[in-house]
Amino acid sequence: MFKDQQLVTSAYVNEVVNIRHNLLGGNSMSRFNDRVCVITGAGSGIGKETAIRLAKEGAKVVLVGRTESKLNKVATEIVTAYGEGSALSFPADVTKEEDVLKLAQFVKGQYGRLEVVINNAGGSGSSSILEMNVDEWDRTQATNLKSVFLVSKQLSKVMIETKAQQGAIVNVASLSGYKAGAKIPHYSAAKAGVINFTRALANELAPFVIRVNSVSPGFIETPLTEKGLENEHFTAAIERNTALKRVGKAKEIANVITFVASSEASYMTGSDVLVDGGWLIT
């Protein structure tokens, strides 16, 4: 009888330990085990933090961007932390179709498969509509919207051809896609386009069981926003108009992106996740 009680007690303790492990996220650290993930705009900010998070959870990440030195720095950081083969750099201008085609060929040749794509490349200048020249408009549309189209088009073909298991594309849009920002009408228009492009692509890729969603960050600390956030009046205005009374962190957006890309969001496609600290509700 005593031995039976010991066995029951031992089983109970093990079950409690397993439950606690799961509640603390123990299983989440392998959500992307051995999955191949491409991240554009991976040299800094949200792209960098997303690549690190994916690698931490077992992914093999391909870092894409225009500045090779930045990509290599991130790749070295990831490989040092998570081992050889966890990250590779691929310098490319994702607004150019020839570069994106080379990226697709590289991924297919290097890995023979592709499970996840994170379209994060973006950026903006500052101008009113009446003062903006055509080149500035075209450049911003290319960086923020055309790049998403080109990468999604070519890399989804790789996913389809290699029969990706639990395939997912996550496009990084913006709060500005909901509410036009001052002096960034071109950026706001492009990001609104990303949200609706995501819905169209989700419908098109659903028969291949590839999910497509977008994530819209609010005001986030990144190298691109660093200079603006040095202005105390600007930062104070953000805090005043945000329900959580602070600027967001790139890691916080990376957390949401990785969830949306993971199998935990397996019944989610064509959706946008707004991560703005409560800006729109104030």
N, C-alpha and C positions, 0 to 999 in steps of 0.2 A: 504493500500500500504506500509506504514511504517513497519507494522508487517511482511509483506512478505519479505521486504528487510532485516529485522533483522534475519529472519529465514535463508535466503540465505547466509547472512554474517556469521551467526553462523555455518552453515554447511560447508562453505568454510574454516573457521578457524579450525574447527575440522579435516577436511581433511588435511590441512597443518600440523597440529600437528601430525596426524597419519603418514604422509609421513616422517616427520622429525624423528619421533620415529623409523620408520623402517630403515631409512638411518643411524641412529646412532646405529643400531644393537639391538633395543629393543626386537624384536621378536626372535633374535638369542639366547637369554638367556633361552629359553625353547625348544631348538632343541632336547634335550635328556630327556624330561620330563617323569619320571617314567620308563625309559628304563634301563635294567640291563646290565652293562658293566663290563667285566673282563679285568684287566690290569696286565700283567706280568712285572717283574722288576719294581714294583711300589714303592719300598722303597726309591728311590732317583732319582735325575736327571730328564730326559725326562718322565719316567714312573710316577713319583710323580706329575709333573706339568700337565701331561695329565689327571691323575685321578682327580686332583683339578679342572681342567677346565670342565671336564665332570660332576662332582658333582655340580659345579656352574650353569650348564645348566640343572639341574634337574635329572641327572642320579643317579641310585643306583650303586655304584662301589664296585667291589670285588678286593681287593689289594692282589696280589700274588707275593711271593718272598721267598728267603731262610732265611732271617734274620727277625725273628718275631718282634723284638724290633723296627726295622725301620718301618715295616708295621704298627704297632700299633701307632707309633708316627704320621704317616701320617693320619691314620684313625681318630685319636683324633682331629687332625687339621681340617679335613673335617667335622666331626660331629659337632664340635664346631661352625663352620661357616655355615653349611647348614642343620643341624638338625639330630635327631636320625634316624637311618636306612639309612642314605646317604652313609655310607661306612662300610665295613666289611673286616677284615684281614683273609687271608688263607695262612699260611706258606706252601711252597711246593718247591721241586726241579723239575723244569719243564723239566729237561733232563731225568727224570725217569718216565716211563709210569705208574707205579703204583700210583705215586703221582698225575699225570694228571688225571687218572681215578677217584681218590678220589675227585679231584677238580670238575670234571664233575658231579659226584653224588651229591656233596654239592650244586652246583648251581641249579641243577634240583630240589633237595629236598627243598632248602631254598626259591627259587623264582618261580619254575615251568616254567621258561622261560629264554631265553637269547637272547639279540639283538645285542650286540657288543663285539668283542674281539680285544684287542690290544696286539700283540706279541712284547714286548719290551725288554725281557730279553736278555742280551748279555755281552760281555767282551772279552778282549784279553791280551795275554802276548806279548813279543817282542823277535823275533828270526829270523835269516835267514833260508832259506830252508835247506841249507847244514848242519847247526848246530842244527836244530830242532829235538827233539826226538818224537817218535810216540805218547807218552802220551800227550804231549803238543798239537800236531795236533788234536788228538781225542777229547781232552777236549774243544778246541776252536770250533770244528765242532759241538759238542754236545750242547754247550751253545748257539751258534748263529744260527744253522740250524736245528739240531735234535729237539730242543725245539719248534721251529715254527711248524715243522711237527706234533709232538705229540699233542700240544695244539690245533692246527687247526683240526686235525683228530677227537679228542674226543669232543671238544666243538662245532664243526660244527654239529656233530650228535645230540647234545642237541638242537641246533638251528633248525635243520630239524624236530626232533621229536615234538618240542613244537610250530612248525609253526611260527617261528620268523617273525615279521613284520618289514620290512626295515632292514633286517639283514646285518651286515657289519663286515668284518675282516680287520684290518690294521696291516701289518707287518713292523716293523722298520728295514730297511736295512741300507745302508751307502753309502756315496761318495766312500768309498773304494771298493764297488761293481762295480764301473765304472772304477776306476783308482787304481791299486794296491799300497798300502802304503808301505813305507820303513820299513822293519823288521816286517811286519804283513801279510805275504803271506797267512797264515792260516785263519786269520780274513777276508782278502779281498776275498778269495775263498768262504768262508762261506756266506758272504753278497751278493756276486754275485749269489750264490745259492738261497738265500732268494728271490731275485728279480725274478728269473725264476720259483721258486716254487710258488710264488704268482700268476704268469700268469697261471700255470697249474691248481692251485686250483680254480682260478676265473672261468676257463672254466668248471671245474667239478661241481661247486656249482651254476652256473648260472641258471640251471633249477629250483632250489629251491629259486630263487630270493634273493640269498645271494651274496653281492658284496665283492670282495677281491682285495685290493690294497696295495701298499707298499709306504713308505716314506723314503727317503735317506738323512739323515742329513750330513752336512759337519762337520767342526770343531766347536764343541759346548762346552760351559762351563758346566761341570757336575763333580760330585765327581770322576768319573773314569778318567777324563782328567785333573783334578786339578793339580796333581803333574807335568805333562808335561808342562802345561801352566805357571808354576812358572819359567820356563826357558825363560828368556827374548829373547834369540836368536831364540828359537822355536816360540814364540808368534810373534816376528817381521817377521819371515819368512811366517807365516800364513797370517798376515796382508798384507805383500808385494805381496803375490800370490793370494789374494782374491779380487775380483772386488770391494766389499763393504768395504774393508780395516779394517775388524774387525772379531773377533770371535763371533759366534752366541750364543744366549741364549736358555736355555731349554724351556722356555715359548714360544719362537718363533716356535719351532718344535711342541710343544703341540697344538698351534693354527692350524697348518696345519693338524695334525693328527685328531683333532676333526672335522675339515671341511670335510676331506675325509671320516670319519665315519658317517657324518650326511646325512640327506636326501637331503641336498643341492647339494650333489655329486651323486645323484641318477642314473645318466646315465654314471657313471664311474666305470669300473671294469677291472682288469688285467693291471692296470697302475702303474707306479712308479713316485712319485713326488720328484724331486731332490731339496733339500733346502740347498745349499752350499755357499750362499753369492756370487756366481759367480766364484767359484774356477776353474771350468772346462773351462770357457771362457777366462781366462787370459793367 
